[in-house]
Amino acid sequence: MNRRIRSLPVLAVLAAALLAYPAQAASPGNDPAALAKIRDTAMASDYAWERTADMTDLIGPRLSGSAGAAAAVTQVAEAMRKLGARVTLQPVKVPHWVRGLESAELVEYQGRPSGISQRVVVTALGGSGATPASGLSAPVLVVKNFDELKARGAEVKGKIVLFDVAFDQHMADRGLAGQAYGQGSAYRRDGPRLAAELGAAAALVRSVGGASYRLPHTGSTGLVDGARIPAAAVTAEDAMLMSRLAKRGPVSMRLLLTPQNLPDADSYNVIADLPGSDKPDEIVIVSGHLDSWDLATGAHDDAAGVASAMAVLETLKKLDYRPRRTIRMIAWMNEENGTRGARGYLAAEQANADKHFGAIESDNGAGRPFGLRASVPAASSKLFAPLQAALLPIGAGVFQRQDALSTGDLSGLERAGVPSFAPLLDTSSYFDYHHTPADTLDKVDPDHLRRHVALMAATTWFLANIEQPIGRANVPGVN
Amino acid sequence: MNRRIRSLPVLAVLAAALLAYPAQAASPGNDPAALAKIRDTAMASDYAWERTADMTDLIGPRLSGSAGAAAAVTQVAEAMRKLGARVTLQPVKVPHWVRGLESAELVEYQGRPSGISQRVVVTALGGSGATPASGLSAPVLVVKNFDELKARGAEVKGKIVLFDVAFDQHMADRGLAGQAYGQGSAYRRDGPRLAAELGAAAALVRSVGGASYRLPHTGSTGLVDGARIPAAAVTAEDAMLMSRLAKRGPVSMRLLLTPQNLPDADSYNVIADLPGSDKPDEIVIVSGHLDSWDLATGAHDDAAGVASAMAVLETLKKLDYRPRRTIRMIAWMNEENGTRGARGYLAAEQANADKHFGAIESDNGAGRPFGLRASVPAASSKLFAPLQAALLPIGAGVFQRQDALSTGDLSGLERAGVPSFAPLLDTSSYFDYHHTPADTLDKVDPDHLRRHVALMAATTWFLANIEQPIGRANVPGVN
């Protein structure tokens, strides 16, 4: 506990805390005054906004292996050193996939006037194979789901298969954006591979996302070497067009995609430690991912997440608060197309997993947060009451326990028993921009971002200082 | 009046009409039963939707001089002949501007990491000049309005001037989308020309439109020969990025635009007449424009307008209603970048303007209509009560008189005294898609489109049959 905390009327505060939460031992982690101070300091700062702006305005896209990703490693490491954190660059080998030319047009269809072809807006999926340099032309087979692909398996050979599956915006509007994304992205992940197994010449998926502004949404696909066919997302509008034309008669497409799968590249996780005072070997991770897709500047996904994690350290430094456990800010590399950063960290720390007290990641955009998700044992939930109380004034007092969060970068640690934490937030418009050229700084609300920092900083402080054990994650299906 | 109308209990209907509107002489134009029948027939038909689909799905973009525009002339003429209308192709020479390559990136700015440049999404404005084939590089000067351009006139020479003027969505949401567009598009129209006069190397305007999905909105610009500098729209996001970077320090851009201004091309207005029974020399025009911008399929702008006008003839034919005056469906060519179709028609019919009883055009998208705008003398407004009464059941009973509508294709006729009519409609989201790649069929609501047809068909019938004169347009400032 630092000198400012000591200068508070400690006894009165502790008495109040004990009255409010009689079951708990008092500690700096559940000290209401400290948590309130952290919250208010975060709510008065634009540090996370400035870091988000630096990452997106000065660098832009940061796909693994790119100059942007390398520049982001340098930028974040420098900012953390400036704060006095102990910075380590942890080497990781990352996939190096590079987008090439991409174009598509419908060259044959029933009712096509002579001399006309219809442009289709496509964008290659990460990991896609390439067409010949002159493109390929093939009939289009539209399917609405995996069952239809299976039923029409005999028709697939030599065709361009389109999975025309609409994103369920109604589900997203009901607060289930993640589930809607899960449903849709299953086609992006598995569709091209299944089409390749049936001999497809190429595979297209309808963009997985909410709004419809002729925007293609990229993302990674699960193709395997030896069957790496060209695979791309088309816009919702173009998927609907192709479905309508297919009802009129046979449709053929000319498709050009020239991405390259280059040898793995050298990159890094950026790790910045704020060493703990009396339990320095115990670690609380607060994190976001540094890489983004190549189409946009990845403001929501995930510059805002990294910047919020960075701002946790800045908030504590501004207050001169020193944690009991070590707080470790991690800017993960390669969440988007390989999670090599998370895998590398896990490999290095596997034997040390027990020393990881908890791990936070923000990777669902910077929508307004209203609480915390946590994969702690049910019995531990009540311990979080002081944290909830501190976050209630900013509307972020909800505590949602789950058996597993299964987030991109933390799922390995979670399976090793490390409880995961993530902001619970409004994601209803997140998938409008996600993985598109429109994921830009102007979409990030500075006030929402401050709330993210307040939530993450208070949670980090709570975890880094609490006296009681919060237990271990127990992911169903994992021993 | 045709046999079906005669078979109605005419006396009862006329008596009811006379009781409701005692000041009016009864006529087939204000016969409530006929107007109701037209409305209900239109509301039960998908003809306009099918024509919109044919224009957008089968042809796609229809910029003047393109193969798409030519195919649309043929397609619409054929559909009108199929209905038994008397079809004329009226020759017009149209501008032939062709988009080329277009790309832009910010190559210098304060804080730029080595090896990084930021992509800017641009699209050339219609009539833009070209950069050298290798592009041009120049410093960027950001201005917020014409006054700032003037004040900083000495800095303009050799620069790329960006007019970063935001579209006023709040104004659009208040029902003033047209005014918001007028404000914004003044920069697109005049900005590049004014920048050219001050020696700018190129000019950029922030896209004029509502939603912000990294979509560039094209449109025509008022450059003149001899000073035809490269001129493009950038997305709202990119304009904001450049403004932010300009606050950090000097910004330079590499810009490539290779559009071509080709010699004027041959094209046509499509005119389809339904001859009048007892006043065949008097004409009521119902119209939309056939050309669109090249970025998208122009579903709202203005395939839906043309299709609605076509559907007016289809509705009357289905009912076997023959008008007293001649109903003339016109699919105008070249509204977007020259209005050569409207000018050609006006030149041919100038001496015959008095015989044009009224003219309708739908060119504000296919949002839900709630009434009619009209440039008739104030004293004539009350004549429209029976039309309003017939449209009230579909929520389209508002009658809004204005001194002038000044729409793209009808303004010449209006200045010659021909009253203009246009649907009064919800345009709050029209400028989200307008002149972008996202103006596609899926954005058109089939139910709204039926309402357009009902409104336009009832209005056309009313004008083609009414006994009383409705007076002439009296545009302020025109003798």
Contacts between the chains, C-beta under 8 A, distances in Angstrom:
chain1	res1	chain2	res2	distance
A	53	B	244	7.1
A	54	B	111	7.2
A	57	B	111	8.0
A	57	B	118	7.6
A	57	B	241	6.1
A	57	B	244	5.7
A	57	B	245	6.1
A	58	B	109	7.7
A	58	B	111	4.5
A	58	B	112	6.3
A	58	B	113	6.6
A	58	B	116	7.4
A	59	B	113	6.1
A	59	B	116	5.8
A	60	B	116	6.7
A	60	B	118	4.9
A	60	B	119	7.1
A	67	B	113	7.8
A	67	B	115	4.2
A	67	B	116	6.0
A	68	B	116	6.3
A	70	B	115	8.0
A	71	B	113	3.8
A	71	B	114	7.8
A	71	B	115	7.2
A	71	B	116	5.7
A	74	B	113	7.0
A	75	B	113	7.1
A	109	B	58	7.7
A	111	B	54	7.2
A	111	B	57	8.0
A	111	B	58	4.5
A	112	B	58	6.3
A	113	B	58	6.6
A	113	B	59	6.1
A	113	B	67	7.8
A	113	B	71	3.8
A	113	B	74	7.0
A	113	B	75	7.1
A	114	B	71	7.8
A	115	B	67	4.2
A	115	B	70	8.0
A	115	B	71	7.2
A	116	B	58	7.4
A	116	B	59	5.8
A	116	B	60	6.7
A	116	B	67	6.0
A	116	B	68	6.3
A	116	B	71	5.7
A	118	B	57	7.6
A	118	B	60	4.9
A	118	B	297	8.0
A	119	B	60	7.1
A	121	B	437	6.7
A	211	B	211	7.9
A	211	B	213	6.5
A	212	B	438	7.3
A	212	B	442	6.8
A	212	B	443	7.8
A	213	B	211	6.5
A	213	B	213	3.7
A	213	B	215	5.6
A	213	B	432	7.5
A	213	B	433	7.7
A	213	B	436	7.5
A	213	B	438	4.5
A	214	B	215	7.2
A	214	B	296	7.2
A	214	B	436	7.2
A	214	B	437	4.3
A	214	B	438	4.1
A	214	B	440	6.8
A	215	B	213	5.6
A	215	B	214	7.2
A	215	B	215	7.8
A	236	B	442	7.5
A	237	B	438	6.8
A	237	B	440	4.5
A	237	B	442	5.7
A	240	B	441	7.7
A	240	B	442	5.2
A	241	B	57	6.1
A	241	B	440	7.3
A	241	B	441	7.4
A	244	B	53	7.1
A	244	B	57	5.7
A	244	B	441	7.7
A	245	B	57	6.1
A	296	B	214	7.1
A	432	B	213	7.6
A	433	B	213	7.7
A	436	B	213	7.6
A	436	B	214	7.2
A	437	B	121	6.7
A	437	B	214	4.3
A	438	B	212	7.3
A	438	B	213	4.5
A	438	B	214	4.0
A	438	B	237	6.8
A	440	B	214	6.8
A	440	B	237	4.5
A	440	B	241	7.3
A	441	B	240	7.7
A	441	B	241	7.4
A	441	B	244	7.7
A	442	B	212	6.8
A	442	B	236	7.5
A	442	B	237	5.7
A	442	B	240	5.2
A	443	B	212	7.8
